[in-house]
């Protein structure tokens, strides 16, 4: 079953709905973003999330020590990082989601990860940018990579196109943020429901 990650959460009511809908991962952005949360906000938002749902901290260029502090304070079970993974990151004891910004023409077959990594493939943006862009990329280019690693597809997904991404790649998971928002940091509950239904619909 395709895992569903809802990212950029800033409000308790959005987290509660995602839990109710049975999503698999909830993402909280600690790096620079319109959806940024600090550690205390993260602790409050994640306080009632069941242990069956992964609590993912999203980071951009933050040093390992800051990530470690967030992992401990918020009981994160996974981290998504947009910079190169360091040995310190690997000692955190959580699932790693190395985020790759997919360039036009890039040979994705050449990418290499550790066996337990869950690579997240996102749309290309400059290295000075924050996290995602909300734009799509050519998912078919990752077909062979998806057979080698448990990848997450990210970038521009929404209720109208996520079924196509799942059908093409059969990825380990899909990741959405702006595609289910009413505005940055506030989820549109109808779109969130429709996104989950679209993913599950491919599998049935």
N, C-alpha and C positions, 0 to 999 in steps of 0.2 A: 504494500500500500504506500502510495506517495506521501511523504511527510509534508506537512504544511507549516510554514514559518510566517508569522505575522510580525512585522518589524515596525520600529518607530513608535512604540507605545508610550503614551504620556498620561493617559487617563484611566482611572480604575474601572469605569463603566465599559471601556473598550476591552480591557483585559478580561473582565468578567464575561463578556459576550464571547470572546475568543475561546475561553475555557469551556463555556457552555457548548460551543460548536464543536469541541473536540479537536482543536488544532494540536500540533505536536511540539512546536517550538514557538516561544515568544521572545522577540528581540527588543532590547533597550539600548539606545544609542548614548554612549558615554563620551564619544568623540564630538568634534564640532559639527553641529547640525541645527536646523530649525526645530528638530525633535529631541534635542539634547536633554538628558536628565542627569542630575548629579547623584552621588552615591545614596544620599538620604532619600531622595525621591524614588530611586530604584528600589531601595529596601521596602518602602511603603507600597509601591506598585506590585512588588513580587511577593508580598507577605502571605497572601492566601492562594498562591498558585500551587496546584497539586504537584506532588513529586513525579507524577507520570508525564509532566510537560517540562521540556528543557527550557531553562532560563538562560538566554544568550545575551552576553554583553558585546556590543559592537564598538570597536575602536578603530582609529585611523592611524595616527602617528605616535600614540601614547607609549611611554616607556614601560617595560615589563613590570617595574615596581608599582606603578599606578594601576596597571591591569590586575596585578596580584591583590592589591588592596580592595579593588572592586569585587573581585571573585570571592574574597573572604567575607566582606561586609554584606554582600547581596546573595551569597550562596549560589553564585552562578554555576551552571553545569557545563557551559560551553562559552567560547569566545570567538568572535568573528573579527579578523584583523586585516586591515587594508595595506599594511606594510609587510615586509618580509618577516616570516616567523623566525624567532630567535631560540637558542637553546633554553633561555630562561622561560620563554612562553611554553615550551614543551614540558617544563617541570611543574607547571601549574596543576596538573592532574585533572584537567577538564578536556572535553572534546574540543578540537581546534577546527575552525572553519576558515582556512586561508582564503581571503577574498582576492580574486583575480579580475582586473579590469580588461575586458576582451577588446583588443585592437582590431581594426579592419585588416584582414590579411594575415593575422597572426596564426601560426601553426600550433593549434591547441594540442595536437598529438604529442608535441615535444614537452609538454608540461609534466613535471614529476612531483609527486607528493609522498608523504609517509603513508604507510598502509592504513593507519587509523584516522587519517585526515578526512574531512568532509569538505572538499573544495567548493567555494561559492563563486560562480561565474557571473560577473556583473558587466554592465556596459562601460566602455572606455570613458574615462574622464581624466583630466590632468592630475598629475601627482599631488598638486596643491589643493585639489578639491577635497570635499568631505567624503561621505560614503557614496550612496547610490545616486543615480541621475534620473531615474524614472523613465529612461529610454530603453527600447529593445535592442537586441543584436541578433545575428543570424544563428539561431539555436542549432540548426542542422550541422554546423561546424563542430559541435561538441559530441556528435554521435559516438565516435570511437572512444573518446575520453570517458563518456558516461558508462561504457562497458568495463572500464578499468578502475574507476573510482566512484564512490557514492557522492555524486555531485549534487549541488543545489543550483537551480536556475533562478537568476535574479535579473532585474532590470526591465522595467516597463510592463510587468505582468499586471493583468487586471481580469475581472470576471469574463470578459469577452475573448481573451486570447490564451488564458492559462491552459485550457483543455488541449489546444493545439500543441503547446510546449510539452505537455505531459505525453501526449500521443506520439510526438516525434522522437523524444529522447528517453522516455521512461526513466526519468532521473530519480535519485534517492529522495529529493525534495524540491519544493518550489518556495520562493521567498517573495513576499509582497509588502510594500509600504505605501507609496503614494497612490497605487492603483485601487486602494480601498479607503481612501481618505475623502472627507468633505473639505478639509483644509489641512495644512501641515500640522501634525500632532493630534488631529481629531478624526477618528474613523467614521465613515459612513456605514451605519450598521446594515443597511440593505445590501450595499456592495460587499461588505464583509461576508454576509450570509451567502450571497451569490457566488463569491469566489470559492468558498469551501464546497458548495454544491457542485460547481463546475469541475473541480478536481475529483471529487468523489464520483461524479457522473461518468468520467472516463473509465473508472475502474469497475463500474457496474454494467 
